[in-house]
Amino acid sequence: MQFEYETPRLILKVLKADNSNASDVLNFYLNDKELFERYEPDRIPNYYTQNFQKNVLKFEYNAAVKGSHIRFYVFLKSDPNTIIGTVCFHEICHGYYSRCELGYKFASEFHHHGYAREAINYALTSLFEEEQIHRVLAYVDVSNQPSCRLLERIGFELEGICKDYIKLKGKWHDHIQYAMINPFQI
């Protein structure tokens, strides 16, 4: 996959590990910390530091080069310096499994503008066409109905409930499993 794409309104790009990018990522996470933490595992103590985010960016960049994990940071074309969201493909497997998992998050300020749908659709199309991935999975907390509706509008199909899928704030949570099969494969 390429490391940068443009949609009609957005820029999706893999970021390099430098202090400026790490600071931007940290600000993105801090600005919606409460929202993001509602659906993600507990954070280690130094997670909300620039140095930690720089190390994450280094890991993500190297994983993208290897093709095992790719996180696109999403920017508006009209404001290419402010991160509004991320779209991530992780656990990328080729060969017999030919699958990966989708993750995404968008700043609350940018909800309900179609940005998540635009970014995810474009990233999925690129993944399917360029990487020939056969199947993409997405897991959503059962309480996150807006995310469920988004996936369904994009074309993901509900496959079932994963009981006690992930531990969040000391309590196990069920998740809904969605999947999309590559529509470009014959």
NULO-731643 format. One record per residue: chain; x, y, z of N, C-alpha, C, O in turn. Coordinates in Angstrom, 1 decimal, padded with zeros to 4 digits, always signed. Each point is the difference from the previous one (the first is absolute). Layout:
N
ch | n.X | n.Y | n.Z | ca.X | ca.Y | ca.Z | c.X | c.Y | c.Z | o.X | o.Y | o.Z
A | X | Y | Z | X | Y | Z | X | Y | Z | X | Y | Z
...
END
This chain:
186
ch | n.X | n.Y | n.Z | ca.X | ca.Y | ca.Z | c.X | c.Y | c.Z | o.X | o.Y | o.Z
A | +000.8 | -001.2 | +000.0 | -000.8 | +001.2 | +000.0 | +000.9 | +001.2 | +000.0 | +001.1 | +000.0 | +000.5
A | -001.7 | +001.1 | -001.0 | +000.7 | +001.3 | +000.0 | -000.1 | +000.5 | +001.4 | -000.8 | -000.4 | +000.8
A | +001.6 | +001.4 | -000.5 | +000.0 | +000.6 | +001.4 | -000.7 | +001.3 | +000.0 | -000.1 | +000.6 | +001.1
A | -000.5 | -000.2 | -002.2 | -000.9 | +001.2 | +000.0 | -001.0 | -000.1 | -001.1 | +000.3 | -000.4 | -001.2
A | -001.5 | +000.8 | +001.5 | -001.1 | +000.1 | -001.0 | -000.8 | +001.2 | +000.2 | +000.0 | +000.7 | +001.1
A | -000.7 | -000.3 | -002.1 | -000.9 | +001.2 | +000.1 | -001.4 | -000.5 | -000.5 | -000.1 | -000.7 | -001.0
A | -000.9 | +001.1 | +001.8 | -001.4 | -000.1 | -000.4 | -000.5 | +001.3 | -000.4 | +000.8 | +001.0 | +000.0
A | -002.0 | -000.8 | -000.4 | -000.5 | +001.3 | -000.3 | +000.2 | +001.1 | +001.1 | +000.3 | +001.1 | -000.3
A | -000.4 | -001.5 | +001.5 | +000.1 | +000.9 | +001.1 | +001.1 | -000.2 | +001.0 | +000.3 | +000.8 | +000.9
A | +000.4 | -002.0 | -001.0 | +000.9 | -000.4 | +001.0 | +001.4 | -000.4 | -000.5 | +000.1 | -000.3 | -001.2
A | +000.8 | +000.3 | +002.1 | +001.3 | -000.6 | -000.2 | +000.2 | -001.1 | +001.0 | -000.2 | +000.2 | +001.2
A | +000.6 | -001.3 | -001.6 | +000.3 | -001.2 | +000.8 | +001.5 | -000.3 | -000.1 | +000.5 | -000.2 | -001.1
A | +000.2 | +000.2 | +002.2 | +001.5 | -000.3 | -000.2 | +000.5 | -000.6 | +001.3 | -000.4 | +000.2 | +001.1
A | +001.5 | -001.0 | -001.4 | +000.8 | -000.7 | +001.0 | +001.0 | +001.1 | +000.5 | +000.6 | +000.6 | -000.9
A | -000.5 | -000.4 | +002.2 | +000.9 | +001.0 | +000.5 | +001.3 | -000.6 | +000.4 | +000.1 | -001.1 | +000.5
A | +001.0 | +001.9 | -000.8 | +001.3 | -000.3 | +000.5 | +000.2 | +000.4 | +001.4 | -000.7 | +000.9 | +000.5
A | +001.6 | -001.6 | +000.2 | +000.3 | +000.3 | +001.4 | +000.9 | +001.2 | +000.2 | +001.2 | -000.1 | +000.0
A | -001.8 | +001.3 | +000.1 | +000.7 | +001.2 | +000.4 | -000.7 | +000.7 | +001.1 | -001.2 | -000.3 | +000.3
A | +001.8 | +001.3 | +000.3 | -000.6 | +000.7 | +001.2 | -001.3 | +000.7 | -000.4 | -000.9 | +000.0 | +000.8
A | +000.9 | +000.6 | -002.0 | -001.2 | +000.7 | -000.4 | -001.2 | -000.9 | -000.2 | -001.1 | +000.3 | +000.5
A | +001.3 | -001.4 | -001.2 | -001.1 | -001.0 | -000.2 | -000.4 | -000.6 | +001.4 | -001.2 | -000.2 | +000.2
A | +002.1 | -000.1 | +000.6 | -000.3 | -000.6 | +001.3 | -000.8 | +001.0 | +000.9 | -000.9 | -000.4 | +000.7
A | +001.2 | +001.7 | -000.8 | -000.8 | +001.0 | +000.7 | -001.4 | +000.1 | -000.6 | -000.9 | +000.1 | +000.8
A | +000.8 | -000.2 | -002.1 | -001.3 | +000.1 | -000.6 | -000.9 | -001.2 | +000.4 | -001.2 | +000.1 | +000.3
A | +001.8 | -001.3 | -000.3 | -000.7 | -001.2 | +000.4 | -000.4 | +000.0 | +001.5 | -001.2 | -000.3 | +000.3
A | +002.1 | +000.8 | +000.5 | -000.3 | +000.1 | +001.4 | -001.2 | +001.0 | +000.2 | -000.9 | -000.3 | +000.8
A | +000.9 | +001.4 | -001.5 | -001.1 | +001.0 | +000.2 | -001.3 | -000.7 | -000.5 | -001.1 | +000.3 | +000.6
A | +001.1 | -001.0 | -001.7 | -001.2 | -000.7 | -000.5 | -000.5 | -000.9 | +001.1 | -001.2 | +000.0 | +000.3
A | +002.0 | -000.8 | +000.3 | -000.5 | -000.9 | +001.1 | -000.4 | +000.7 | +001.2 | -001.0 | -000.4 | +000.6
A | +001.7 | +001.4 | -000.2 | -000.4 | +000.8 | +001.2 | -001.3 | +000.7 | -000.2 | -000.8 | +000.1 | +001.0
A | +000.5 | +000.4 | -002.1 | -001.2 | +000.8 | -000.3 | -001.3 | -000.8 | +000.2 | -001.0 | +000.6 | +000.3
A | +001.1 | -001.9 | -000.6 | -001.2 | -000.8 | +000.2 | +000.3 | -001.2 | +000.8 | -000.5 | -001.1 | -000.2
A | +001.4 | +001.3 | +001.2 | +000.4 | -001.1 | +000.9 | -001.2 | -000.8 | +000.6 | +000.0 | -001.2 | -000.1
A | -001.0 | +001.9 | +000.6 | -001.1 | -000.7 | +000.6 | -000.8 | -000.9 | -001.0 | -000.3 | -001.1 | +000.3
A | +000.1 | +001.6 | -001.4 | -000.7 | -000.7 | -001.1 | +000.8 | -001.2 | -000.4 | -000.5 | -001.1 | +000.0
A | +001.8 | +001.2 | -000.3 | +000.8 | -001.1 | -000.5 | +000.2 | -001.0 | +001.1 | -000.1 | -001.2 | -000.4
A | +000.3 | +001.6 | +001.6 | +000.2 | -001.0 | +001.1 | -001.3 | -000.8 | +000.3 | +000.1 | -001.1 | +000.6
A | -001.2 | +001.6 | -001.0 | -001.3 | -000.8 | +000.2 | +000.0 | -001.3 | -000.7 | -000.6 | -001.0 | +000.4
A | +001.4 | +000.9 | -001.6 | -000.1 | -001.2 | -000.8 | +001.4 | -000.7 | -000.2 | +000.1 | -000.9 | -000.8
A | +000.9 | +001.4 | +001.5 | +001.3 | -000.6 | -000.1 | +000.6 | -000.5 | +001.3 | -000.4 | +000.5 | +001.0
A | +001.4 | -001.4 | -001.1 | +000.6 | -000.5 | +001.2 | +000.6 | +001.1 | +000.9 | +000.3 | +001.1 | -000.5
A | -000.1 | -001.4 | +001.8 | +000.6 | +001.0 | +000.9 | +001.4 | +000.3 | -000.5 | +000.7 | -000.8 | -000.6
A | -000.4 | +002.1 | +000.7 | +001.3 | +000.5 | -000.4 | +001.1 | -000.2 | +001.0 | -000.3 | +000.2 | +001.2
A | +001.5 | -000.4 | -001.6 | +001.1 | -000.1 | +000.9 | +000.4 | +001.4 | +000.4 | -000.4 | +001.0 | -000.6
A | +001.0 | -000.8 | +001.8 | +000.2 | +001.3 | +000.6 | +000.6 | +001.1 | -001.0 | -000.3 | +001.1 | +000.1
A | +001.3 | -001.5 | -000.9 | +000.7 | +001.0 | -000.8 | -000.7 | +000.2 | -001.4 | +000.6 | +000.6 | -000.9
A | -001.7 | -001.2 | +000.6 | -000.7 | +000.0 | -001.3 | -000.2 | +001.4 | -000.5 | +000.3 | +000.3 | -001.1
A | -000.7 | +000.6 | +002.0 | -000.3 | +001.4 | -000.4 | +001.3 | +000.9 | +000.2 | -000.1 | +001.0 | +000.6
A | +001.1 | -001.5 | -001.3 | +001.3 | +000.8 | +000.0 | +000.4 | +000.1 | -001.5 | -000.3 | -000.9 | -000.8
A | +001.0 | +001.9 | +000.5 | +000.5 | +000.2 | -001.4 | +001.0 | -001.1 | -000.3 | +000.0 | -000.5 | -001.1
A | +000.8 | +000.1 | +002.0 | +001.1 | -001.0 | -000.2 | -000.7 | -001.3 | -000.3 | +000.4 | -000.7 | -001.0
A | -001.4 | +000.3 | +001.7 | -000.7 | -001.3 | -000.2 | -000.6 | +000.1 | -001.4 | +000.1 | -001.0 | -000.8
A | -000.8 | +002.0 | +000.4 | -000.6 | +000.1 | -001.3 | +001.0 | +000.0 | -001.1 | -000.3 | -000.6 | -001.1
A | +001.4 | +001.1 | +001.3 | +001.1 | +000.0 | -001.0 | +000.5 | -001.5 | -000.2 | +000.2 | -000.4 | -001.1
A | -000.1 | -000.3 | +002.2 | +000.3 | -001.4 | -000.1 | -001.1 | -000.8 | -000.7 | +000.3 | -000.9 | -000.8
A | -001.5 | +001.2 | +001.0 | -001.1 | -000.7 | -000.7 | +000.1 | +000.3 | -001.5 | -000.2 | -000.9 | -000.8
A | +000.4 | +002.2 | +000.5 | +000.1 | +000.3 | -001.4 | +001.2 | -000.7 | -000.7 | -000.2 | -000.4 | -001.2
A | +001.3 | +000.2 | +001.9 | +001.1 | -000.8 | -000.6 | -000.4 | -001.4 | -000.2 | +000.2 | -000.6 | -001.1
A | -000.9 | +000.0 | +002.1 | -000.5 | -001.4 | -000.2 | -000.9 | -000.1 | -001.1 | +000.1 | -000.9 | -000.9
A | -001.1 | +001.8 | +000.8 | -001.0 | +000.0 | -001.1 | +000.6 | +000.2 | -001.3 | -000.4 | -000.7 | -001.0
A | +001.4 | +001.6 | +000.8 | +000.6 | +000.2 | -001.3 | +000.7 | -001.3 | -000.4 | -000.1 | -000.4 | -001.2
A | +000.9 | -000.2 | +002.1 | +000.7 | -001.2 | -000.3 | -000.9 | -001.2 | -000.4 | +000.3 | -000.7 | -000.9
A | -001.4 | +000.7 | +001.7 | -001.0 | -001.1 | -000.3 | -000.7 | +000.3 | -001.4 | -000.3 | -001.0 | -000.7
A | +000.1 | +002.2 | +000.4 | -000.6 | +000.3 | -001.4 | +001.0 | -000.4 | -001.1 | -000.4 | -000.5 | -001.0
A | +001.7 | +000.8 | +001.2 | +001.0 | -000.4 | -001.0 | -000.1 | -001.5 | -000.1 | +000.2 | -000.5 | -001.2
A | -000.3 | -000.3 | +002.2 | -000.1 | -001.4 | +000.0 | -001.3 | -000.5 | -000.5 | -000.1 | -001.2 | -000.5
A | -000.9 | +002.0 | +000.5 | -001.4 | -000.4 | -000.5 | -000.8 | -000.8 | +001.0 | -000.9 | -000.7 | -000.3
A | +001.3 | +000.8 | +001.6 | -000.8 | -000.7 | +001.0 | -001.0 | +000.8 | +000.8 | -000.9 | -000.5 | +000.7
A | +001.0 | +001.8 | -000.8 | -000.8 | +001.0 | +000.7 | +000.1 | +001.3 | -000.7 | +001.1 | +000.4 | -000.3
A | -002.2 | +000.3 | +000.1 | +000.1 | +001.3 | -000.6 | -001.1 | +000.9 | +000.6 | -001.2 | -000.3 | +000.0
A | +001.7 | +001.4 | +000.5 | -000.9 | +001.0 | +000.6 | +000.1 | +001.3 | -000.8 | +001.1 | +000.6 | -000.1
A | -002.2 | -000.2 | -000.4 | -000.1 | +001.3 | -000.7 | -000.6 | +001.0 | +001.0 | -001.0 | -000.2 | +000.6
A | +001.7 | +001.3 | -000.5 | -000.5 | +001.2 | +000.7 | -000.8 | +000.8 | -001.0 | +000.5 | +000.2 | -001.2
A | -001.6 | +000.3 | +001.6 | -000.9 | +000.7 | -000.9 | +000.0 | +001.5 | +000.2 | -000.2 | +000.4 | +001.2
A | +000.3 | +000.3 | -002.2 | +000.0 | +001.5 | +000.0 | -001.0 | +000.5 | -001.0 | -000.3 | -000.6 | -001.0
A | -000.3 | +001.8 | +001.3 | -000.8 | +000.7 | -001.0 | +001.0 | +000.6 | -001.0 | +001.0 | +000.6 | +000.4
A | -001.4 | -000.6 | -001.6 | +000.8 | +000.7 | -001.0 | +000.1 | +001.5 | +000.3 | +001.0 | +000.7 | -000.3
A | -002.1 | -000.1 | +000.9 | -000.1 | +001.4 | +000.3 | +000.9 | +000.3 | +001.3 | +000.2 | +001.2 | +000.2
A | +000.2 | -002.2 | +000.5 | +000.8 | +000.2 | +001.2 | +001.0 | -001.2 | +000.1 | -000.2 | -000.9 | +000.9
A | +001.2 | +000.8 | -001.7 | +000.9 | -001.2 | -000.1 | +000.9 | -000.1 | +001.2 | +000.9 | -000.9 | +000.0
A | -001.0 | +001.7 | +001.0 | +000.9 | -000.1 | +001.2 | -000.7 | -000.5 | +001.2 | +000.6 | -000.2 | +001.1
A | -001.9 | -000.1 | -001.2 | -000.8 | -000.4 | +001.2 | -000.5 | -001.4 | -000.2 | -000.8 | -000.2 | -001.0
A | +001.2 | -000.7 | +001.8 | -000.6 | -001.4 | -000.1 | -001.4 | +000.0 | +000.5 | -000.3 | +000.5 | +001.0
A | -000.6 | -001.1 | -001.9 | -001.4 | -000.1 | +000.4 | -000.4 | -001.4 | +000.3 | -001.1 | -000.3 | +000.5
A | +001.9 | -000.7 | -000.9 | -000.3 | -001.4 | +000.3 | +001.1 | -000.9 | -000.5 | +001.0 | +000.4 | -000.5
A | -001.2 | -001.7 | +000.7 | +000.9 | -001.0 | -000.5 | -000.8 | -001.2 | -000.5 | -001.2 | -000.3 | +000.4
A | +001.8 | -000.3 | -001.4 | -000.6 | -001.3 | -000.6 | +001.2 | -001.0 | +000.0 | +001.1 | +000.4 | -000.5
A | -001.3 | -001.5 | +001.1 | +001.1 | -001.0 | +000.2 | -000.4 | -001.4 | -000.5 | -001.1 | -000.4 | +000.3
A | +002.0 | -000.2 | -000.9 | -000.1 | -001.4 | -000.4 | +001.1 | -000.7 | +000.8 | +001.2 | +000.2 | -000.2
A | -001.6 | -001.2 | +001.0 | +001.0 | -000.7 | +000.8 | -000.2 | -001.5 | -000.1 | -001.1 | -000.4 | -000.5
A | +002.0 | -000.4 | +001.0 | +000.0 | -001.4 | -000.1 | -000.2 | -000.4 | -001.5 | -000.8 | -000.9 | -000.3
A | +001.5 | +001.6 | -000.6 | +000.0 | -000.3 | -001.4 | +000.6 | -001.4 | -000.3 | +001.2 | -000.2 | +000.3
A | -001.9 | -000.7 | -000.9 | +000.4 | -001.3 | -000.3 | -000.2 | -000.2 | -001.5 | -001.1 | +000.3 | -000.5
A | +002.1 | -000.8 | -000.2 | -000.2 | -000.3 | -001.4 | -000.1 | -001.6 | -000.2 | +000.0 | -000.7 | +001.0
A | +000.0 | +000.3 | -002.2 | -000.1 | -001.5 | -000.2 | -001.3 | -000.6 | +000.3 | -001.0 | +000.6 | -000.4
A | +000.9 | -001.7 | +001.1 | -001.2 | -000.7 | +000.2 | -001.0 | +000.8 | +000.8 | -001.2 | -000.2 | -000.3
A | +001.6 | +001.0 | +001.2 | -000.9 | +000.7 | +000.8 | -000.4 | +001.3 | -000.7 | -001.2 | +000.4 | +000.1
A | +002.1 | +000.3 | -000.7 | -000.3 | +001.3 | -000.7 | -001.0 | +000.8 | +000.7 | -001.1 | +000.2 | -000.6
A | +001.4 | +000.3 | +001.7 | -000.9 | +000.8 | +000.8 | +000.7 | +001.0 | +000.9 | +001.2 | +000.0 | +000.1
A | -002.0 | +000.9 | +000.5 | +000.5 | +000.9 | +000.9 | -001.1 | +000.6 | +000.9 | -001.2 | -000.3 | -000.3
A | +001.5 | +001.1 | +001.2 | -001.0 | +000.7 | +000.9 | +000.1 | +001.5 | -000.3 | +001.0 | +000.5 | -000.2
A | -002.2 | +000.1 | +000.3 | -000.2 | +001.4 | -000.2 | -000.2 | +000.7 | +001.3 | -000.7 | -000.5 | +000.8
A | +001.4 | +001.6 | -000.6 | -000.2 | +000.8 | +001.2 | -000.1 | +001.4 | -000.4 | +000.6 | +000.4 | -001.0
A | -001.3 | +000.5 | +001.7 | -000.1 | +001.4 | -000.4 | -000.5 | +000.8 | +001.2 | -000.6 | -000.6 | +000.9
A | +000.9 | +001.8 | -000.9 | -000.5 | +001.0 | +001.0 | +000.1 | +001.4 | -000.6 | +000.9 | +000.3 | -000.8
A | -001.9 | +000.5 | +001.1 | -000.1 | +001.3 | -000.5 | -000.3 | +001.0 | +001.1 | -000.8 | -000.4 | +000.9
A | +001.4 | +001.5 | -000.9 | -000.3 | +001.0 | +001.0 | -001.4 | +000.4 | +000.0 | -000.7 | +000.1 | -001.0
A | +000.1 | +000.0 | +002.2 | -001.4 | +000.3 | +000.1 | -000.5 | +001.2 | -000.7 | -001.1 | +000.1 | -000.5
A | +002.0 | +000.9 | +000.4 | -000.3 | +001.2 | -000.8 | -000.3 | -000.3 | -001.5 | -000.7 | +000.8 | -000.6
A | +001.1 | -001.9 | +000.1 | -000.1 | -000.3 | -001.4 | -001.0 | -001.2 | -000.2 | +000.0 | -000.5 | -001.1
A | -000.8 | +000.2 | +002.1 | -001.0 | -001.1 | -000.2 | -001.1 | +000.6 | -000.8 | -000.3 | +001.2 | +000.0
A | -000.4 | -002.0 | -000.7 | -001.3 | +000.3 | -000.7 | +000.3 | +001.0 | -001.2 | -000.9 | +000.7 | -000.4
A | +002.1 | -000.8 | -000.2 | +000.3 | +000.8 | -001.2 | +000.3 | -001.0 | -001.2 | +000.3 | +000.5 | -001.1
A | -000.3 | -001.8 | +001.3 | +000.3 | -000.9 | -001.0 | +001.5 | -000.3 | -000.2 | +000.4 | -000.7 | -000.9
A | +000.4 | +001.3 | +001.8 | +001.5 | -000.1 | -000.2 | +000.4 | -001.5 | +000.3 | +000.9 | -000.5 | -000.8
A | -001.4 | -000.1 | +001.8 | +000.4 | -001.4 | +000.3 | -000.4 | -000.9 | -001.1 | +000.8 | -000.8 | -000.4
A | -002.0 | +001.0 | -000.1 | -000.4 | -000.9 | -001.1 | +000.8 | +000.2 | -001.3 | +000.4 | -000.9 | -000.6
A | +000.0 | +002.2 | +000.3 | +000.8 | +000.3 | -001.1 | +001.4 | -000.6 | +000.1 | +000.5 | -000.6 | -000.9
A | +000.1 | +000.7 | +002.1 | +001.3 | -000.5 | +000.2 | +000.1 | -001.5 | +000.0 | +000.9 | -000.6 | -000.6
A | -001.9 | +000.0 | +001.3 | +000.0 | -001.5 | +000.1 | -000.3 | -000.6 | -001.4 | +000.7 | -000.9 | -000.4
A | -001.6 | +001.5 | -000.3 | -000.3 | -000.6 | -001.3 | +001.2 | +000.1 | -000.9 | +000.3 | -001.0 | -000.7
A | +000.4 | +002.1 | +000.7 | +001.2 | +000.2 | -000.9 | +001.1 | -001.0 | +000.4 | +000.6 | -000.6 | -000.8
A | -000.4 | +000.6 | +002.1 | +001.1 | -000.9 | +000.5 | -000.3 | -001.5 | -000.3 | +000.9 | -000.8 | -000.3
A | -002.2 | +000.4 | +000.5 | -000.4 | -001.4 | -000.3 | +000.2 | -000.3 | -001.5 | +000.5 | -001.0 | -000.4
A | -000.9 | +001.9 | -000.5 | +000.1 | -000.2 | -001.4 | +001.5 | -000.2 | -000.4 | +000.4 | -000.9 | -000.7
A | +000.5 | +001.8 | +001.3 | +001.4 | -000.1 | -000.2 | +000.5 | -001.4 | +000.5 | +000.8 | -000.6 | -000.7
A | -001.2 | +000.2 | +001.9 | +000.5 | -001.2 | +000.5 | -000.5 | -001.2 | -000.9 | +000.8 | -000.9 | -000.3
A | -002.0 | +000.9 | -000.1 | -000.6 | -001.1 | -000.8 | +000.7 | -000.1 | -001.3 | +000.4 | -001.0 | -000.5
A | -000.2 | +002.2 | -000.2 | +000.5 | +000.0 | -001.3 | +001.6 | -000.2 | +000.0 | +000.5 | -000.8 | -000.9
A | +000.2 | +001.4 | +001.8 | +001.4 | +000.0 | +000.0 | +000.6 | -001.2 | +000.7 | +001.0 | -000.7 | -000.5
A | -001.6 | +000.3 | +001.6 | +000.5 | -001.1 | +000.8 | -000.7 | -001.3 | -000.2 | +000.5 | -001.1 | +000.4
A | -001.6 | +001.1 | -001.2 | -000.8 | -001.1 | -000.3 | -000.4 | -000.8 | +001.3 | -000.1 | -001.2 | +000.0
A | -000.2 | +002.0 | +001.1 | -000.5 | -000.7 | +001.2 | -001.4 | -000.5 | -000.3 | -000.8 | +000.7 | -000.6
A | +000.5 | -001.8 | +001.1 | -001.3 | -000.6 | -000.3 | -001.1 | +000.4 | +001.0 | -001.1 | +000.2 | -000.4
A | +001.5 | -000.1 | +001.7 | -001.0 | +000.2 | +001.0 | +000.5 | +001.0 | +001.0 | +001.1 | -000.1 | +000.5
A | -002.0 | +001.0 | -000.1 | +000.4 | +001.0 | +001.0 | -001.1 | -000.1 | +001.2 | -001.2 | +000.0 | -000.3
A | +001.7 | -000.1 | +001.5 | -000.8 | -000.1 | +001.2 | +000.0 | +001.3 | +000.7 | +001.0 | +000.8 | +000.0
A | -002.1 | -000.5 | +000.7 | -000.1 | +001.1 | +000.9 | -000.8 | -000.4 | +001.3 | -001.0 | -000.7 | -000.1
A | +001.5 | +001.1 | +001.2 | -000.6 | -000.3 | +001.3 | -000.5 | +001.2 | +000.6 | +000.8 | +001.0 | +000.1
A | -002.0 | -000.9 | +000.4 | -000.6 | +001.2 | +000.6 | -000.7 | -000.4 | +001.3 | -000.7 | -000.9 | +000.1
A | +001.0 | +001.7 | +000.9 | -000.7 | -000.1 | +001.3 | -001.5 | +000.0 | -000.2 | -000.5 | +000.9 | -000.8
A | -000.2 | -001.8 | +001.4 | -001.4 | +000.0 | -000.2 | -000.8 | +001.3 | +000.3 | -001.1 | +000.2 | -000.5
A | +001.7 | +000.6 | +001.4 | -000.6 | +001.3 | +000.3 | +000.3 | +001.1 | -001.0 | -000.6 | +001.1 | +000.1
A | +001.4 | -001.4 | -001.1 | +000.4 | +001.1 | -000.9 | -000.8 | -000.1 | -001.3 | +000.5 | -000.4 | -001.1
A | -001.8 | +000.7 | +001.2 | -000.9 | -000.1 | -001.1 | +000.4 | +000.9 | -001.2 | -000.2 | -000.4 | -001.1
A | +000.7 | +001.6 | +001.3 | +000.4 | +000.8 | -001.1 | +001.1 | -000.7 | -000.9 | -000.1 | +000.1 | -001.2
A | +001.0 | -000.7 | +001.9 | +001.0 | -000.8 | -000.8 | -000.6 | -001.1 | -000.7 | +000.4 | -000.3 | -001.2
A | -001.3 | -000.4 | +001.8 | -000.7 | -001.1 | -000.7 | -000.7 | +000.5 | -001.3 | +000.1 | -000.6 | -001.0
A | -000.8 | +001.7 | +001.2 | -000.7 | +000.5 | -001.2 | +000.9 | +000.5 | -001.1 | -000.2 | -000.2 | -001.2
A | +001.4 | +000.7 | +001.6 | +001.0 | +000.4 | -001.0 | +000.5 | -001.2 | -000.8 | +000.0 | +000.0 | -001.2
A | +000.3 | -001.1 | +001.9 | +000.5 | -001.2 | -000.7 | -001.0 | -000.6 | -000.9 | +000.3 | -000.4 | -001.1
A | -001.6 | +000.4 | +001.6 | -001.0 | -000.5 | -000.9 | -000.3 | +000.8 | -001.2 | -000.2 | -000.5 | -001.1
A | +000.3 | +001.9 | +001.2 | -000.1 | +000.8 | -001.2 | +001.1 | -000.2 | -001.0 | -000.2 | +000.1 | -001.2
A | +001.4 | -000.4 | +001.8 | +001.1 | -000.2 | -000.9 | -000.1 | -001.4 | -000.7 | +000.6 | -000.1 | -001.1
A | -001.3 | -000.8 | +001.6 | -000.2 | -001.3 | -000.6 | +000.5 | -001.2 | +000.8 | +000.0 | -001.1 | -000.5
A | +000.4 | +001.3 | +001.7 | +000.4 | -001.1 | +000.9 | -001.3 | -000.7 | +000.4 | -001.1 | +000.5 | +000.2
A | +001.3 | -001.9 | +000.0 | -001.1 | -000.8 | +000.4 | +000.2 | -000.5 | +001.4 | +001.1 | -000.4 | +000.4
A | -002.1 | +000.5 | +000.4 | +000.0 | -000.5 | +001.4 | +000.2 | -001.5 | +000.0 | -000.7 | -000.7 | -000.7
A | +001.7 | +000.2 | +001.4 | +000.2 | -001.5 | +000.1 | -000.4 | -000.6 | +001.3 | -000.2 | -001.2 | +000.1
A | +000.2 | +002.0 | +001.0 | -000.3 | -000.5 | +001.3 | +000.6 | +000.8 | +001.1 | +000.6 | +001.0 | -000.2
A | -000.9 | -001.6 | +001.4 | +000.5 | +000.7 | +001.2 | +001.2 | -000.8 | +000.5 | +000.0 | -001.3 | +000.1
A | +001.1 | +002.0 | +000.3 | +001.1 | -000.6 | +000.6 | -000.1 | +000.3 | +001.5 | +000.2 | +001.1 | +000.5
A | -000.5 | -002.2 | +000.3 | -000.2 | +000.2 | +001.4 | +001.3 | +000.3 | +000.7 | +001.0 | -000.6 | -000.3
A | -001.0 | +001.5 | +001.2 | +001.2 | +000.3 | +000.8 | +001.2 | +000.2 | -000.9 | +001.0 | -000.5 | +000.3
A | -001.2 | +001.3 | -001.3 | +001.1 | +000.2 | -001.0 | +001.2 | +000.8 | +000.5 | +001.1 | -000.4 | -000.3
A | -001.3 | +001.4 | +001.1 | +001.1 | +000.8 | +000.5 | -000.3 | +000.6 | +001.4 | -001.1 | +000.3 | +000.3
A | +002.2 | -000.2 | +000.4 | -000.1 | +000.6 | +001.4 | +000.2 | +001.5 | -000.1 | +001.1 | +000.4 | -000.3
A | -002.1 | +000.3 | +000.8 | +000.1 | +001.5 | +000.0 | -000.3 | +000.5 | +001.4 | -001.1 | -000.3 | +000.5
A | +002.0 | +001.0 | +000.1 | -000.2 | +000.5 | +001.3 | -000.3 | -001.1 | +001.0 | -000.9 | +000.2 | +000.9
A | +001.5 | -001.3 | -001.0 | -000.1 | -001.1 | +000.9 | -001.3 | -000.9 | -000.2 | -000.2 | -000.9 | +000.8
A | -000.5 | +001.2 | -001.8 | -001.2 | -000.8 | -000.3 | +000.0 | -000.5 | -001.4 | +000.3 | +000.7 | -000.9
A | -000.8 | -002.0 | +000.7 | +000.0 | -000.6 | -001.3 | -001.2 | +000.6 | -000.8 | -001.1 | +000.1 | +000.6
A | +001.3 | +000.1 | -001.9 | -001.1 | +000.6 | -000.9 | -000.2 | -000.9 | -001.2 | +000.9 | -000.5 | -000.6
A | -002.2 | +000.3 | +000.3 | -000.3 | -000.6 | -001.2 | +000.2 | +000.9 | -001.2 | -000.2 | +001.2 | +000.1
A | +000.5 | -001.7 | -001.3 | +000.2 | +000.7 | -001.2 | -000.8 | -000.6 | -001.1 | -000.2 | -001.3 | +000.0
A | -000.2 | +002.1 | -000.9 | -000.7 | -000.5 | -001.2 | +001.1 | -000.2 | -001.1 | +000.8 | +000.9 | -000.2
A | -000.8 | -002.0 | -000.5 | +000.9 | -000.3 | -001.0 | -000.7 | +000.3 | -001.4 | -001.0 | -000.6 | -000.3
A | +001.7 | +001.4 | -000.5 | -000.4 | +000.3 | -001.3 | +001.1 | -000.4 | -001.0 | +001.1 | -000.1 | +000.4
A | -001.5 | -000.2 | -001.6 | +000.9 | -000.4 | -001.0 | -000.4 | +000.6 | -001.4 | -001.2 | +000.1 | -000.3
A | +002.2 | +000.1 | -000.5 | -000.2 | +000.4 | -001.4 | +000.9 | -000.9 | -000.9 | +001.2 | -000.1 | +000.3
A | -001.7 | -000.5 | -001.3 | +000.7 | -000.7 | -001.0 | +000.4 | +000.9 | -001.1 | -000.8 | +000.8 | -000.4
A | +002.0 | -001.0 | -000.2 | +000.5 | +000.9 | -001.0 | -001.0 | -000.1 | -001.2 | -000.1 | -001.0 | -000.6
A | -000.5 | +002.1 | +000.2 | -001.0 | +000.0 | -001.1 | +000.7 | +000.1 | -001.3 | -000.7 | -000.2 | -001.1
A | +002.0 | +000.4 | +001.0 | +000.8 | +000.1 | -001.2 | +000.5 | -001.4 | -000.5 | +000.5 | -000.1 | -001.1
A | -000.5 | -000.9 | +001.9 | +000.5 | -001.3 | -000.3 | -001.0 | -000.8 | -000.8 | -001.2 | +000.1 | +000.2
A | +001.7 | -000.8 | -001.1 | -000.9 | -000.9 | -000.9 | -000.3 | -001.3 | +000.7 | -000.7 | -000.8 | -000.5
END
